Amino acid sequence: MYRLAIFLILSFLLLAGVGALLKHVTLPAILLLLALSVFVFAAARIEEKENLQRFGTAYRRYMQATKMFIPFLF
C-alpha cells in the first residue's frame, strides 16, 4: 500500500473528517475540517523532512515516485 501513497494513516484521518462533515454540514464542521487539513498537511511535511534527513536520496526518490495522500492524484 505504501507504494501508492506515503501517508496512509493521515489520508484516512482526512477521509474520516470529510465523512463527519458530510454527515452534518455546518460552518463549525467545515472550519474543523479545514483546521484538520492544515494540521495533517503540516504533520506530513514534518515527517517528510525527518525522513529525508534519515534516509536521504532513497527517500527523495520514493517521494518522487509516490503521491503524498491520494494515489495517482495528490
N, C-alpha and C positions, 0 to 999 in steps of 0.2 A: 504493500500500500504506500509506503513512503517513497516509492519511485514516481507516484502520481502527484502527491502534494507533500510539502515539507512539514507543515504544521497541522496535522490531522486533528489533534485534540482541540486546538484553537478554532479550527474550522467548524467542528461540531458545536463548540460553545457559541459561535456566531449563529449557526443554524438553529440552535435552541432559542436564542434571543429573537430571531426572526419568527419562529413558531409561536413564542409567547406574545409577540407583538400582533401577529395575525389573529390570535385568539381574542384579544381585547385591544383594539386600536384606540389609543388615547394619546394626547400630547405627552403626558409623562412617560408612557411606554415608548414612544418614538424617541424622546430625549434619552431615556435609559439605553435604548439600542444604539443610538449614536455614541454615547459615552462608552458603552461596551466595545464598540467597533474601534474607537480610538485607543482604548487600553489594550485590546487584543493585538492591534497593529504595532503598538509600541513594544509590547512583550515579544512579538515575533522579531522585530528589529534588534532588540537587545540580545535575544538568543542567537540571531544570525551573527552578530558582532562577536559574541563569545565563541561560537563555533568556528568562525574564521580565524580567530586567534589560536584556537586549539588544533584545528585540522588543516588550516592553510589552504593551499591550492586545490587540494582534493575536494574540500567543501565548496570552494568557489565554483568548480566545475559542476558539482552537484546542484548548486543554486541555479546555474545557467541552464541546466537540463531539466529542472523540475520547477513546477509552479509553486507559489507560496501557499495558497489556501484552496483554490478551486482547480482541480485537474484540467489542463488544456486551456484555461482562461486567465486565472489570476493567482 
